[in-house]
């Protein structure tokens, strides 16, 4: 576990993200920066969750600003 500069531990971030995904939610890095996640490195937390056995898919999407980001959700298979 490490404490990030935003004051939230990576373990806490993983728990929040896992709960959100298990409830049927999806998440982009832009959304993850906001409360309650306050996660600046969503890709790293997704990696941690995958290492713990969670099956997570990512799909590139275009956001209103025109940027392309990855939206993560639980795998359907």
mmCIF file of the N, C-alpha and C atoms, coordinates in Angstrom:
data_MODEL
# 
_entry.id   MODEL 
# 
loop_
_atom_site.group_PDB 
_atom_site.id 
_atom_site.type_symbol 
_atom_site.label_atom_id 
_atom_site.label_alt_id 
_atom_site.label_comp_id 
_atom_site.label_asym_id 
_atom_site.label_entity_id 
_atom_site.label_seq_id 
_atom_site.pdbx_PDB_ins_code 
_atom_site.Cartn_x 
_atom_site.Cartn_y 
_atom_site.Cartn_z 
_atom_site.occupancy 
_atom_site.B_iso_or_equiv 
_atom_site.pdbx_formal_charge 
_atom_site.auth_seq_id 
_atom_site.auth_comp_id 
_atom_site.auth_asym_id 
_atom_site.auth_atom_id 
_atom_site.pdbx_PDB_model_num 
ATOM 1   N N  . UNK A 1 1  ? 0.844   -1.182  0.000   1.00 0.00 ? 1  UNK A N  1 
ATOM 2   C CA . UNK A 1 1  ? 0.000   0.000   0.000   1.00 0.00 ? 1  UNK A CA 1 
ATOM 3   C C  . UNK A 1 1  ? 0.882   1.235   0.000   1.00 0.00 ? 1  UNK A C  1 
ATOM 4   N N  . UNK A 1 2  ? 0.465   2.244   -0.734  1.00 0.00 ? 2  UNK A N  1 
ATOM 5   C CA . UNK A 1 2  ? 1.138   3.527   -0.652  1.00 0.00 ? 2  UNK A CA 1 
ATOM 6   C C  . UNK A 1 2  ? 0.094   4.625   -0.533  1.00 0.00 ? 2  UNK A C  1 
ATOM 7   N N  . UNK A 1 3  ? 0.518   5.724   0.061   1.00 0.00 ? 3  UNK A N  1 
ATOM 8   C CA . UNK A 1 3  ? -0.370  6.873   0.197   1.00 0.00 ? 3  UNK A CA 1 
ATOM 9   C C  . UNK A 1 3  ? -0.055  7.818   -0.956  1.00 0.00 ? 3  UNK A C  1 
ATOM 10  N N  . UNK A 1 4  ? -1.049  8.140   -1.753  1.00 0.00 ? 4  UNK A N  1 
ATOM 11  C CA . UNK A 1 4  ? -0.864  9.015   -2.895  1.00 0.00 ? 4  UNK A CA 1 
ATOM 12  C C  . UNK A 1 4  ? -0.902  10.465  -2.449  1.00 0.00 ? 4  UNK A C  1 
ATOM 13  N N  . UNK A 1 5  ? -0.462  11.358  -3.336  1.00 0.00 ? 5  UNK A N  1 
ATOM 14  C CA . UNK A 1 5  ? -0.420  12.772  -2.977  1.00 0.00 ? 5  UNK A CA 1 
ATOM 15  C C  . UNK A 1 5  ? -1.802  13.348  -2.687  1.00 0.00 ? 5  UNK A C  1 
ATOM 16  N N  . UNK A 1 6  ? -2.861  12.674  -3.140  1.00 0.00 ? 6  UNK A N  1 
ATOM 17  C CA . UNK A 1 6  ? -4.213  13.150  -2.840  1.00 0.00 ? 6  UNK A CA 1 
ATOM 18  C C  . UNK A 1 6  ? -4.727  12.605  -1.511  1.00 0.00 ? 6  UNK A C  1 
ATOM 19  N N  . UNK A 1 7  ? -3.882  11.847  -0.797  1.00 0.00 ? 7  UNK A N  1 
ATOM 20  C CA . UNK A 1 7  ? -4.229  11.377  0.534   1.00 0.00 ? 7  UNK A CA 1 
ATOM 21  C C  . UNK A 1 7  ? -5.010  10.089  0.593   1.00 0.00 ? 7  UNK A C  1 
ATOM 22  N N  . UNK A 1 8  ? -5.226  9.439   -0.540  1.00 0.00 ? 8  UNK A N  1 
ATOM 23  C CA . UNK A 1 8  ? -5.984  8.191   -0.582  1.00 0.00 ? 8  UNK A CA 1 
ATOM 24  C C  . UNK A 1 8  ? -5.023  7.063   -0.928  1.00 0.00 ? 8  UNK A C  1 
ATOM 25  N N  . UNK A 1 9  ? -5.066  5.975   -0.170  1.00 0.00 ? 9  UNK A N  1 
ATOM 26  C CA . UNK A 1 9  ? -4.148  4.867   -0.438  1.00 0.00 ? 9  UNK A CA 1 
ATOM 27  C C  . UNK A 1 9  ? -4.579  4.098   -1.676  1.00 0.00 ? 9  UNK A C  1 
ATOM 28  N N  . UNK A 1 10 ? -3.612  3.456   -2.326  1.00 0.00 ? 10 UNK A N  1 
ATOM 29  C CA . UNK A 1 10 ? -3.926  2.651   -3.510  1.00 0.00 ? 10 UNK A CA 1 
ATOM 30  C C  . UNK A 1 10 ? -4.859  1.505   -3.146  1.00 0.00 ? 10 UNK A C  1 
ATOM 31  N N  . UNK A 1 11 ? -4.741  0.977   -1.929  1.00 0.00 ? 11 UNK A N  1 
ATOM 32  C CA . UNK A 1 11 ? -5.621  -0.103  -1.478  1.00 0.00 ? 11 UNK A CA 1 
ATOM 33  C C  . UNK A 1 11 ? -7.067  0.391   -1.391  1.00 0.00 ? 11 UNK A C  1 
ATOM 34  N N  . UNK A 1 12 ? -7.260  1.582   -0.852  1.00 0.00 ? 12 UNK A N  1 
ATOM 35  C CA . UNK A 1 12 ? -8.594  2.171   -0.752  1.00 0.00 ? 12 UNK A CA 1 
ATOM 36  C C  . UNK A 1 12 ? -9.162  2.441   -2.140  1.00 0.00 ? 12 UNK A C  1 
ATOM 37  N N  . UNK A 1 13 ? -8.327  2.969   -3.038  1.00 0.00 ? 13 UNK A N  1 
ATOM 38  C CA . UNK A 1 13 ? -8.777  3.226   -4.401  1.00 0.00 ? 13 UNK A CA 1 
ATOM 39  C C  . UNK A 1 13 ? -9.223  1.933   -5.070  1.00 0.00 ? 13 UNK A C  1 
ATOM 40  N N  . UNK A 1 14 ? -8.442  0.874   -4.912  1.00 0.00 ? 14 UNK A N  1 
ATOM 41  C CA . UNK A 1 14 ? -8.801  -0.422  -5.502  1.00 0.00 ? 14 UNK A CA 1 
ATOM 42  C C  . UNK A 1 14 ? -10.146 -0.900  -4.969  1.00 0.00 ? 14 UNK A C  1 
ATOM 43  N N  . UNK A 1 15 ? -10.358 -0.763  -3.675  1.00 0.00 ? 15 UNK A N  1 
ATOM 44  C CA . UNK A 1 15 ? -11.616 -1.216  -3.071  1.00 0.00 ? 15 UNK A CA 1 
ATOM 45  C C  . UNK A 1 15 ? -12.801 -0.427  -3.627  1.00 0.00 ? 15 UNK A C  1 
ATOM 46  N N  . UNK A 1 16 ? -12.654 0.883   -3.757  1.00 0.00 ? 16 UNK A N  1 
ATOM 47  C CA . UNK A 1 16 ? -13.732 1.721   -4.294  1.00 0.00 ? 16 UNK A CA 1 
ATOM 48  C C  . UNK A 1 16 ? -14.023 1.384   -5.752  1.00 0.00 ? 16 UNK A C  1 
ATOM 49  N N  . UNK A 1 17 ? -12.971 1.217   -6.533  1.00 0.00 ? 17 UNK A N  1 
ATOM 50  C CA . UNK A 1 17 ? -13.135 0.901   -7.954  1.00 0.00 ? 17 UNK A CA 1 
ATOM 51  C C  . UNK A 1 17 ? -13.751 -0.479  -8.120  1.00 0.00 ? 17 UNK A C  1 
ATOM 52  N N  . UNK A 1 18 ? -13.287 -1.448  -7.341  1.00 0.00 ? 18 UNK A N  1 
ATOM 53  C CA . UNK A 1 18 ? -13.825 -2.809  -7.413  1.00 0.00 ? 18 UNK A CA 1 
ATOM 54  C C  . UNK A 1 18 ? -15.316 -2.808  -7.091  1.00 0.00 ? 18 UNK A C  1 
ATOM 55  N N  . UNK A 1 19 ? -15.708 -2.129  -6.026  1.00 0.00 ? 19 UNK A N  1 
ATOM 56  C CA . UNK A 1 19 ? -17.119 -2.061  -5.634  1.00 0.00 ? 19 UNK A CA 1 
ATOM 57  C C  . UNK A 1 19 ? -17.952 -1.436  -6.755  1.00 0.00 ? 19 UNK A C  1 
ATOM 58  N N  . UNK A 1 20 ? -17.433 -0.382  -7.358  1.00 0.00 ? 20 UNK A N  1 
ATOM 59  C CA . UNK A 1 20 ? -18.137 0.301   -8.445  1.00 0.00 ? 20 UNK A CA 1 
ATOM 60  C C  . UNK A 1 20 ? -18.325 -0.628  -9.649  1.00 0.00 ? 20 UNK A C  1 
ATOM 61  N N  . UNK A 1 21 ? -17.279 -1.346  -10.034 1.00 0.00 ? 21 UNK A N  1 
ATOM 62  C CA . UNK A 1 21 ? -17.360 -2.252  -11.181 1.00 0.00 ? 21 UNK A CA 1 
ATOM 63  C C  . UNK A 1 21 ? -18.280 -3.433  -10.893 1.00 0.00 ? 21 UNK A C  1 
ATOM 64  N N  . UNK A 1 22 ? -18.201 -3.988  -9.694  1.00 0.00 ? 22 UNK A N  1 
ATOM 65  C CA . UNK A 1 22 ? -19.055 -5.121  -9.329  1.00 0.00 ? 22 UNK A CA 1 
ATOM 66  C C  . UNK A 1 22 ? -20.533 -4.731  -9.292  1.00 0.00 ? 22 UNK A C  1 
ATOM 67  N N  . UNK A 1 23 ? -20.806 -3.455  -9.059  1.00 0.00 ? 23 UNK A N  1 
ATOM 68  C CA . UNK A 1 23 ? -22.188 -2.964  -9.048  1.00 0.00 ? 23 UNK A CA 1 
ATOM 69  C C  . UNK A 1 23 ? -22.697 -2.687  -10.463 1.00 0.00 ? 23 UNK A C  1 
ATOM 70  N N  . UNK A 1 24 ? -21.866 -2.999  -11.469 1.00 0.00 ? 24 UNK A N  1 
ATOM 71  C CA . UNK A 1 24 ? -22.282 -2.813  -12.853 1.00 0.00 ? 24 UNK A CA 1 
ATOM 72  C C  . UNK A 1 24 ? -21.819 -1.515  -13.484 1.00 0.00 ? 24 UNK A C  1 
ATOM 73  N N  . UNK A 1 25 ? -21.015 -0.761  -12.757 1.00 0.00 ? 25 UNK A N  1 
ATOM 74  C CA . UNK A 1 25 ? -20.544 0.516   -13.274 1.00 0.00 ? 25 UNK A CA 1 
ATOM 75  C C  . UNK A 1 25 ? -19.364 0.372   -14.218 1.00 0.00 ? 25 UNK A C  1 
ATOM 76  N N  . UNK A 1 26 ? -19.049 1.465   -14.880 1.00 0.00 ? 26 UNK A N  1 
ATOM 77  C CA . UNK A 1 26 ? -17.863 1.542   -15.716 1.00 0.00 ? 26 UNK A CA 1 
ATOM 78  C C  . UNK A 1 26 ? -17.135 2.826   -15.331 1.00 0.00 ? 26 UNK A C  1 
ATOM 79  N N  . UNK A 1 27 ? -15.893 2.966   -15.803 1.00 0.00 ? 27 UNK A N  1 
ATOM 80  C CA . UNK A 1 27 ? -15.084 4.082   -15.321 1.00 0.00 ? 27 UNK A CA 1 
ATOM 81  C C  . UNK A 1 27 ? -14.028 4.458   -16.347 1.00 0.00 ? 27 UNK A C  1 
ATOM 82  N N  . UNK A 1 28 ? -13.855 5.765   -16.564 1.00 0.00 ? 28 UNK A N  1 
ATOM 83  C CA . UNK A 1 28 ? -12.764 6.281   -17.385 1.00 0.00 ? 28 UNK A CA 1 
ATOM 84  C C  . UNK A 1 28 ? -11.761 6.970   -16.456 1.00 0.00 ? 28 UNK A C  1 
ATOM 85  N N  . UNK A 1 29 ? -10.538 7.199   -16.937 1.00 0.00 ? 29 UNK A N  1 
ATOM 86  C CA . UNK A 1 29 ? -9.577  7.927   -16.104 1.00 0.00 ? 29 UNK A CA 1 
ATOM 87  C C  . UNK A 1 29 ? -10.082 9.305   -15.692 1.00 0.00 ? 29 UNK A C  1 
ATOM 88  N N  . UNK A 1 30 ? -10.826 9.968   -16.566 1.00 0.00 ? 30 UNK A N  1 
ATOM 89  C CA . UNK A 1 30 ? -11.360 11.288  -16.236 1.00 0.00 ? 30 UNK A CA 1 
ATOM 90  C C  . UNK A 1 30 ? -12.360 11.205  -15.085 1.00 0.00 ? 30 UNK A C  1 
ATOM 91  N N  . UNK A 1 31 ? -13.214 10.189  -15.111 1.00 0.00 ? 31 UNK A N  1 
ATOM 92  C CA . UNK A 1 31 ? -14.190 10.000  -14.032 1.00 0.00 ? 31 UNK A CA 1 
ATOM 93  C C  . UNK A 1 31 ? -13.500 9.576   -12.737 1.00 0.00 ? 31 UNK A C  1 
ATOM 94  N N  . UNK A 1 32 ? -12.427 8.796   -12.859 1.00 0.00 ? 32 UNK A N  1 
ATOM 95  C CA . UNK A 1 32 ? -11.731 8.279   -11.680 1.00 0.00 ? 32 UNK A CA 1 
ATOM 96  C C  . UNK A 1 32 ? -11.031 9.378   -10.890 1.00 0.00 ? 32 UNK A C  1 
ATOM 97  N N  . UNK A 1 33 ? -10.733 10.500  -11.545 1.00 0.00 ? 33 UNK A N  1 
ATOM 98  C CA . UNK A 1 33 ? -10.082 11.611  -10.847 1.00 0.00 ? 33 UNK A CA 1 
ATOM 99  C C  . UNK A 1 33 ? -11.021 12.292  -9.859  1.00 0.00 ? 33 UNK A C  1 
ATOM 100 N N  . UNK A 1 34 ? -12.316 12.126  -10.046 1.00 0.00 ? 34 UNK A N  1 
ATOM 101 C CA . UNK A 1 34 ? -13.315 12.784  -9.206  1.00 0.00 ? 34 UNK A CA 1 
ATOM 102 C C  . UNK A 1 34 ? -13.598 11.955  -7.950  1.00 0.00 ? 34 UNK A C  1 
ATOM 103 N N  . UNK A 1 35 ? -14.248 12.602  -6.974  1.00 0.00 ? 35 UNK A N  1 
ATOM 104 C CA . UNK A 1 35 ? -14.677 11.893  -5.771  1.00 0.00 ? 35 UNK A CA 1 
ATOM 105 C C  . UNK A 1 35 ? -15.720 10.864  -6.169  1.00 0.00 ? 35 UNK A C  1 
ATOM 106 N N  . UNK A 1 36 ? -15.808 9.729   -5.543  1.00 0.00 ? 36 UNK A N  1 
ATOM 107 C CA . UNK A 1 36 ? -15.072 9.336   -4.345  1.00 0.00 ? 36 UNK A CA 1 
ATOM 108 C C  . UNK A 1 36 ? -13.735 8.661   -4.642  1.00 0.00 ? 36 UNK A C  1 
ATOM 109 N N  . UNK A 1 37 ? -13.423 8.435   -5.928  1.00 0.00 ? 37 UNK A N  1 
ATOM 110 C CA . UNK A 1 37 ? -12.236 7.649   -6.265  1.00 0.00 ? 37 UNK A CA 1 
ATOM 111 C C  . UNK A 1 37 ? -10.937 8.427   -6.051  1.00 0.00 ? 37 UNK A C  1 
ATOM 112 N N  . UNK A 1 38 ? -10.883 9.656   -6.523  1.00 0.00 ? 38 UNK A N  1 
ATOM 113 C CA . UNK A 1 38 ? -9.691  10.510  -6.449  1.00 0.00 ? 38 UNK A CA 1 
ATOM 114 C C  . UNK A 1 38 ? -8.438  9.749   -6.880  1.00 0.00 ? 38 UNK A C  1 
ATOM 115 N N  . UNK A 1 39 ? -8.552  9.079   -8.010  1.00 0.00 ? 39 UNK A N  1 
ATOM 116 C CA . UNK A 1 39 ? -7.489  8.214   -8.513  1.00 0.00 ? 39 UNK A CA 1 
ATOM 117 C C  . UNK A 1 39 ? -6.858  8.853   -9.746  1.00 0.00 ? 39 UNK A C  1 
ATOM 118 N N  . UNK A 1 40 ? -5.578  9.179   -9.661  1.00 0.00 ? 40 UNK A N  1 
ATOM 119 C CA . UNK A 1 40 ? -4.875  9.790   -10.783 1.00 0.00 ? 40 UNK A CA 1 
ATOM 120 C C  . UNK A 1 40 ? -4.245  8.747   -11.703 1.00 0.00 ? 40 UNK A C  1 
ATOM 121 N N  . UNK A 1 41 ? -4.199  7.492   -11.280 1.00 0.00 ? 41 UNK A N  1 
ATOM 122 C CA . UNK A 1 41 ? -3.572  6.428   -12.066 1.00 0.00 ? 41 UNK A CA 1 
ATOM 123 C C  . UNK A 1 41 ? -4.514  5.229   -12.170 1.00 0.00 ? 41 UNK A C  1 
ATOM 124 N N  . UNK A 1 42 ? -5.631  5.415   -12.863 1.00 0.00 ? 42 UNK A N  1 
ATOM 125 C CA . UNK A 1 42 ? -6.629  4.356   -12.972 1.00 0.00 ? 42 UNK A CA 1 
ATOM 126 C C  . UNK A 1 42 ? -6.039  3.106   -13.611 1.00 0.00 ? 42 UNK A C  1 
ATOM 127 N N  . UNK A 1 43 ? -5.199  3.263   -14.622 1.00 0.00 ? 43 UNK A N  1 
ATOM 128 C CA . UNK A 1 43 ? -4.590  2.104   -15.274 1.00 0.00 ? 43 UNK A CA 1 
ATOM 129 C C  . UNK A 1 43 ? -3.819  1.233   -14.297 1.00 0.00 ? 43 UNK A C  1 
ATOM 130 N N  . UNK A 1 44 ? -3.126  1.854   -13.354 1.00 0.00 ? 44 UNK A N  1 
ATOM 131 C CA . UNK A 1 44 ? -2.375  1.100   -12.346 1.00 0.00 ? 44 UNK A CA 1 
ATOM 132 C C  . UNK A 1 44 ? -3.317  0.350   -11.413 1.00 0.00 ? 44 UNK A C  1 
ATOM 133 N N  . UNK A 1 45 ? -4.421  0.994   -11.022 1.00 0.00 ? 45 UNK A N  1 
ATOM 134 C CA . UNK A 1 45 ? -5.380  0.324   -10.144 1.00 0.00 ? 45 UNK A CA 1 
ATOM 135 C C  . UNK A 1 45 ? -6.090  -0.811  -10.885 1.00 0.00 ? 45 UNK A C  1 
ATOM 136 N N  . UNK A 1 46 ? -6.385  -0.633  -12.171 1.00 0.00 ? 46 UNK A N  1 
ATOM 137 C CA . UNK A 1 46 ? -6.990  -1.701  -12.971 1.00 0.00 ? 46 UNK A CA 1 
ATOM 138 C C  . UNK A 1 46 ? -6.020  -2.873  -13.047 1.00 0.00 ? 46 UNK A C  1 
ATOM 139 N N  . UNK A 1 47 ? -4.744  -2.587  -13.233 1.00 0.00 ? 47 UNK A N  1 
ATOM 140 C CA . UNK A 1 47 ? -3.723  -3.639  -13.253 1.00 0.00 ? 47 UNK A CA 1 
ATOM 141 C C  . UNK A 1 47 ? -3.735  -4.411  -11.930 1.00 0.00 ? 47 UNK A C  1 
ATOM 142 N N  . UNK A 1 48 ? -3.776  -3.681  -10.808 1.00 0.00 ? 48 UNK A N  1 
ATOM 143 C CA . UNK A 1 48 ? -3.808  -4.325  -9.487  1.00 0.00 ? 48 UNK A CA 1 
ATOM 144 C C  . UNK A 1 48 ? -5.022  -5.246  -9.359  1.00 0.00 ? 48 UNK A C  1 
ATOM 145 N N  . UNK A 1 49 ? -6.183  -4.765  -9.791  1.00 0.00 ? 49 UNK A N  1 
ATOM 146 C CA . UNK A 1 49 ? -7.408  -5.562  -9.696  1.00 0.00 ? 49 UNK A CA 1 
ATOM 147 C C  . UNK A 1 49 ? -7.343  -6.795  -10.596 1.00 0.00 ? 49 UNK A C  1 
ATOM 148 N N  . UNK A 1 50 ? -6.746  -6.648  -11.774 1.00 0.00 ? 50 UNK A N  1 
ATOM 149 C CA . UNK A 1 50 ? -6.576  -7.805  -12.662 1.00 0.00 ? 50 UNK A CA 1 
ATOM 150 C C  . UNK A 1 50 ? -5.640  -8.828  -12.028 1.00 0.00 ? 50 UNK A C  1 
ATOM 151 N N  . UNK A 1 51 ? -4.600  -8.361  -11.360 1.00 0.00 ? 51 UNK A N  1 
ATOM 152 C CA . UNK A 1 51 ? -3.674  -9.265  -10.681 1.00 0.00 ? 51 UNK A CA 1 
ATOM 153 C C  . UNK A 1 51 ? -4.375  -10.021 -9.554  1.00 0.00 ? 51 UNK A C  1 
ATOM 154 N N  . UNK A 1 52 ? -5.411  -9.424  -8.990  1.00 0.00 ? 52 UNK A N  1 
ATOM 155 C CA . UNK A 1 52 ? -6.203  -10.074 -7.940  1.00 0.00 ? 52 UNK A CA 1 
ATOM 156 C C  . UNK A 1 52 ? -7.279  -10.997 -8.512  1.00 0.00 ? 52 UNK A C  1 
ATOM 157 N N  . UNK A 1 53 ? -7.337  -11.118 -9.848  1.00 0.00 ? 53 UNK A N  1 
ATOM 158 C CA . UNK A 1 53 ? -8.253  -12.070 -10.472 1.00 0.00 ? 53 UNK A CA 1 
ATOM 159 C C  . UNK A 1 53 ? -9.513  -11.496 -11.082 1.00 0.00 ? 53 UNK A C  1 
ATOM 160 N N  . UNK A 1 54 ? -9.716  -10.193 -10.995 1.00 0.00 ? 54 UNK A N  1 
ATOM 161 C CA . UNK A 1 54 ? -10.908 -9.590  -11.588 1.00 0.00 ? 54 UNK A CA 1 
ATOM 162 C C  . UNK A 1 54 ? -10.741 -9.532  -13.107 1.00 0.00 ? 54 UNK A C  1 
ATOM 163 N N  . UNK A 1 55 ? -11.774 -9.901  -13.833 1.00 0.00 ? 55 UNK A N  1 
ATOM 164 C CA . UNK A 1 55 ? -11.766 -9.864  -15.301 1.00 0.00 ? 55 UNK A CA 1 
ATOM 165 C C  . UNK A 1 55 ? -12.332 -8.512  -15.738 1.00 0.00 ? 55 UNK A C  1 
ATOM 166 N N  . UNK A 1 56 ? -11.465 -7.650  -16.242 1.00 0.00 ? 56 UNK A N  1 
ATOM 167 C CA . UNK A 1 56 ? -11.856 -6.293  -16.610 1.00 0.00 ? 56 UNK A CA 1 
ATOM 168 C C  . UNK A 1 56 ? -11.517 -6.049  -18.075 1.00 0.00 ? 56 UNK A C  1 
ATOM 169 N N  . UNK A 1 57 ? -12.484 -5.501  -18.806 1.00 0.00 ? 57 UNK A N  1 
ATOM 170 C CA . UNK A 1 57 ? -12.285 -5.127  -20.208 1.00 0.00 ? 57 UNK A CA 1 
ATOM 171 C C  . UNK A 1 57 ? -12.154 -3.615  -20.310 1.00 0.00 ? 57 UNK A C  1 
ATOM 172 N N  . UNK A 1 58 ? -11.447 -3.175  -21.330 1.00 0.00 ? 58 UNK A N  1 
ATOM 173 C CA . UNK A 1 58 ? -11.335 -1.755  -21.610 1.00 0.00 ? 58 UNK A CA 1 
ATOM 174 C C  . UNK A 1 58 ? -11.666 -1.480  -23.061 1.00 0.00 ? 58 UNK A C  1 
ATOM 175 N N  . UNK A 1 59 ? -12.380 -0.397  -23.309 1.00 0.00 ? 59 UNK A N  1 
ATOM 176 C CA . UNK A 1 59 ? -12.743 -0.019  -24.668 1.00 0.00 ? 59 UNK A CA 1 
ATOM 177 C C  . UNK A 1 59 ? -12.436 1.461   -24.856 1.00 0.00 ? 59 UNK A C  1 
ATOM 178 N N  . UNK A 1 60 ? -11.768 1.792   -25.958 1.00 0.00 ? 60 UNK A N  1 
ATOM 179 C CA . UNK A 1 60 ? -11.462 3.184   -26.257 1.00 0.00 ? 60 UNK A CA 1 
ATOM 180 C C  . UNK A 1 60 ? -12.746 3.888   -26.696 1.00 0.00 ? 60 UNK A C  1 
ATOM 181 N N  . UNK A 1 61 ? -12.983 5.063   -26.106 1.00 0.00 ? 61 UNK A N  1 
ATOM 182 C CA . UNK A 1 61 ? -14.148 5.873   -26.472 1.00 0.00 ? 61 UNK A CA 1 
ATOM 183 C C  . UNK A 1 61 ? -13.688 7.309   -26.712 1.00 0.00 ? 61 UNK A C  1 
ATOM 184 N N  . UNK A 1 62 ? -14.509 8.074   -27.408 1.00 0.00 ? 62 UNK A N  1 
ATOM 185 C CA . UNK A 1 62 ? -14.219 9.489   -27.618 1.00 0.00 ? 62 UNK A CA 1 
ATOM 186 C C  . UNK A 1 62 ? -15.121 10.297  -26.690 1.00 0.00 ? 62 UNK A C  1 
ATOM 187 N N  . UNK A 1 63 ? -14.521 11.187  -25.910 1.00 0.00 ? 63 UNK A N  1 
ATOM 188 C CA . UNK A 1 63 ? -15.282 12.034  -24.990 1.00 0.00 ? 63 UNK A CA 1 
ATOM 189 C C  . UNK A 1 63 ? -15.649 13.336  -25.710 1.00 0.00 ? 63 UNK A C  1 
ATOM 190 N N  . UNK A 1 64 ? -16.579 14.130  -25.158 1.00 0.00 ? 64 UNK A N  1 
ATOM 191 C CA . UNK A 1 64 ? -17.041 15.346  -25.840 1.00 0.00 ? 64 UNK A CA 1 
ATOM 192 C C  . UNK A 1 64 ? -15.926 16.304  -26.277 1.00 0.00 ? 64 UNK A C  1 
ATOM 193 N N  . UNK A 1 65 ? -14.815 16.326  -25.563 1.00 0.00 ? 65 UNK A N  1 
ATOM 194 C CA . UNK A 1 65 ? -13.714 17.218  -25.943 1.00 0.00 ? 65 UNK A CA 1 
ATOM 195 C C  . UNK A 1 65 ? -12.975 16.721  -27.179 1.00 0.00 ? 65 UNK A C  1 
ATOM 196 N N  . UNK A 1 66 ? -13.287 15.495  -27.615 1.00 0.00 ? 66 UNK A N  1 
ATOM 197 C CA . UNK A 1 66 ? -12.621 14.917  -28.773 1.00 0.00 ? 66 UNK A CA 1 
ATOM 198 C C  . UNK A 1 66 ? -11.489 13.969  -28.418 1.00 0.00 ? 66 UNK A C  1 
ATOM 199 N N  . UNK A 1 67 ? -11.086 13.964  -27.149 1.00 0.00 ? 67 UNK A N  1 
ATOM 200 C CA . UNK A 1 67 ? -10.021 13.062  -26.717 1.00 0.00 ? 67 UNK A CA 1 
ATOM 201 C C  . UNK A 1 67 ? -10.538 11.632  -26.664 1.00 0.00 ? 67 UNK A C  1 
ATOM 202 N N  . UNK A 1 68 ? -9.617  10.701  -26.831 1.00 0.00 ? 68 UNK A N  1 
ATOM 203 C CA . UNK A 1 68 ? -9.957  9.282   -26.719 1.00 0.00 ? 68 UNK A CA 1 
ATOM 204 C C  . UNK A 1 68 ? -9.404  8.775   -25.390 1.00 0.00 ? 68 UNK A C  1 
ATOM 205 N N  . UNK A 1 69 ? -10.256 8.108   -24.635 1.00 0.00 ? 69 UNK A N  1 
ATOM 206 C CA . UNK A 1 69 ? -9.868  7.526   -23.345 1.00 0.00 ? 69 UNK A CA 1 
ATOM 207 C C  . UNK A 1 69 ? -10.412 6.108   -23.273 1.00 0.00 ? 69 UNK A C  1 
ATOM 208 N N  . UNK A 1 70 ? -9.906  5.352   -22.337 1.00 0.00 ? 70 UNK A N  1 
ATOM 209 C CA . UNK A 1 70 ? -10.369 3.976   -22.176 1.00 0.00 ? 70 UNK A CA 1 
ATOM 210 C C  . UNK A 1 70 ? -11.431 3.916   -21.080 1.00 0.00 ? 70 UNK A C  1 
ATOM 211 N N  . UNK A 1 71 ? -12.551 3.233   -21.376 1.00 0.00 ? 71 UNK A N  1 
ATOM 212 C CA . UNK A 1 71 ? -13.611 2.991   -20.394 1.00 0.00 ? 71 UNK A CA 1 
ATOM 213 C C  . UNK A 1 71 ? -13.497 1.548   -19.948 1.00 0.00 ? 71 UNK A C  1 
ATOM 214 N N  . UNK A 1 72 ? -13.342 1.359   -18.631 1.00 0.00 ? 72 UNK A N  1 
ATOM 215 C CA . UNK A 1 72 ? -13.182 0.023   -18.050 1.00 0.00 ? 72 UNK A CA 1 
ATOM 216 C C  . UNK A 1 72 ? -14.494 -0.461  -17.464 1.00 0.00 ? 72 UNK A C  1 
ATOM 217 N N  . UNK A 1 73 ? -14.762 -1.758  -17.626 1.00 0.00 ? 73 UNK A N  1 
ATOM 218 C CA . UNK A 1 73 ? -15.920 -2.400  -17.004 1.00 0.00 ? 73 UNK A CA 1 
ATOM 219 C C  . UNK A 1 73 ? -15.593 -3.876  -16.830 1.00 0.00 ? 73 UNK A C  1 
ATOM 220 N N  . UNK A 1 74 ? -16.404 -4.560  -16.019 1.00 0.00 ? 74 UNK A N  1 
ATOM 221 C CA . UNK A 1 74 ? -16.184 -5.992  -15.830 1.00 0.00 ? 74 UNK A CA 1 
ATOM 222 C C  . UNK A 1 74 ? -16.452 -6.739  -17.122 1.00 0.00 ? 74 UNK A C  1 
ATOM 223 N N  . UNK A 1 75 ? -15.663 -7.768  -17.357 1.00 0.00 ? 75 UNK A N  1 
ATOM 224 C CA . UNK A 1 75 ? -15.828 -8.609  -18.535 1.00 0.00 ? 75 UNK A CA 1 
ATOM 225 C C  . UNK A 1 75 ? -17.137 -9.375  -18.442 1.00 0.00 ? 75 UNK A C  1 
ATOM 226 N N  . UNK A 1 76 ? -17.825 -9.517  -19.566 1.00 0.00 ? 76 UNK A N  1 
ATOM 227 C CA . UNK A 1 76 ? -19.085 -10.260 -19.608 1.00 0.00 ? 76 UNK A CA 1 
ATOM 228 C C  . UNK A 1 76 ? -18.866 -11.763 -19.690 1.00 0.00 ? 76 UNK A C  1 
ATOM 229 N N  . UNK A 1 77 ? -17.654 -12.192 -20.050 1.00 0.00 ? 77 UNK A N  1 
ATOM 230 C CA . UNK A 1 77 ? -17.392 -13.636 -20.192 1.00 0.00 ? 77 UNK A CA 1 
ATOM 231 C C  . UNK A 1 77 ? -16.762 -14.225 -18.956 1.00 0.00 ? 77 UNK A C  1 
# 
